[in-house]
Every structure is written in C-alpha cells, then in structure tokens.
C-alpha cells in the first residue's frame, strides 16, 4: 500500500520500534494502574512523533546517497516527491506536538532530547565509525525502554536493562549484516570496515548474550516471585524468534527491523505465542 508522501516521510511502520516503551509496563504487570498506563502511552506517542522528526532530518541529509539505493530511492525526499521546505515544516510540527504530548514530564523530555542529540551525532558523523554506529542505534532502543520505566515511574529491572541492551545490539549488528547483501555501490560507507565474517561474530555474540540474560531473568527469584513459572516457558519462544530472525538476516532481510518483523509469519507467530503465554493468564486473573 502506497502512503501519501508526507505520511510516508514519517515512516509510521517504524513506530513498531517504540514498543520497547511498553517493556516496563508489561514486566511490572502495571497495566491495572491507569495513571502509569497513561504515562507509558504518552511516552509511546512522544517517541513516535520525535522519531518521525528524526527520520525526516536523516532522510534529508541522506537523500543523495538514498537515490542510489535499490529501495531507499523511493523515499519521498530521495525521489523528489516531497521538497525540503515541506519536510522541515513537518519535522518542526512533529517536535512541537511531541513536547505538548509530554505534558511537562521532564524525565521523558530529557530522554527524547538525548535521543534527538544522539541521532544528530549519528547522522552527521558517528554513523561512519564502526561499532560506535551500532551502539548509537542500540542507545535509541534503550532510551525508549527507559522512557517507559523511569519516565513513567516504573523502576527498571536490572535483568530487563541487560536483556534490552544485548537485544538492541543484536538488532543493530543484524541490520548491518543485512546491508552487506546490497550491491557495493548502494552500501553505507561504514560497511567497508565491517567484514561479513566479523559481523557474523557480532551477531552471534549479542544473540547469545540476549538469550543468556533473558533466561537468567526468567529464572531469577524476583521474576519467579512476580510472574511464576510462565516466564520460563517463554524462553524457547524467544530462542526460536531470534534464530528465525538471524535466518532472515542471512537471506538479505533485517535491514528494516520494523517491516521485517511484521513480514515473517513465523516471527509474528512467535510474538503472539509469547503474549499468550505471558500476558493472557494475568489478564484472565483480572476478570
């Protein structure tokens, strides 16, 4: 489905990344707390607006190189469907909307401010620095996670933080590995410093670390006391989902995390299975 150019410029499918905001709410089982739910929903909306503004600025800066890419050349700025003036006006409106939606939450505004600053540094210089570039991508995921925890008054679990860090790095290095399947002329310049074999090591290490920390989280005394045994049963589902995603990366997919997660029916099924195992019993108990 083709979206109107201005809406496509906002990349609404990328808002899926912002579900990291809900991690604290889910794992703390605070969905019965209306105030916290409202704060987390606001944080999600703020990150959607701010992230769209960041995508617009990045697309403007990368419009010439995107024009050489097999799929990015279809982006509104790269294709000429939207001009710079309209793009920057939309970005400004999104930023203003995000500030209004934050409703004076200083912690949340500080986190999204750091998100914007880190992305600006990434766009202008750090995306050319190997390993640093992926850590900046991972930082964006972690800021989303923190926005949904400390930004909403939910103390983050140390295991949740560790799992989030490694999962974000796994997604970042998977993105770089998927990009290596493009023709050399359309690749990012930083990929010159990333031999595919090295990226395979990075992907394997971060995937292993994610699975280890999630398994330790699932079997920790605090998790057992709060969630019971059901969290343990989600471990095989997480293992399957990550292995399936790694398989897709080696088919040249994974460059666009949001769309690739939605495109694979097996990964989608794993997400649904995780929700059924973990959340469904708690929702049933509330009835």
Secondary structure by P-SEA (a helix, b strand, c coil): ccccaaaaaacccccccccccaaaaaaacccccaaaaaaaaaaaaaaaaaaaaaaaaaaaaaaaaaaacccccccccccccccaaaaaaaaaaaaaaaaaaaccaaaaaaaaaaaaaaaaaaaaccccccaaaaaaaaaaaaaaaaaaaccccbbbbaaaaaaaaaaaaaaaaaaaaaaccccccccccccccccaaaaaaaaaaaaaaaaaaaaaaaacaaaaaccccccccaaaaaaaaaaaaaaaaaacccccaaaaaaacaaaaaaaaaaaaaccaaaaaaac
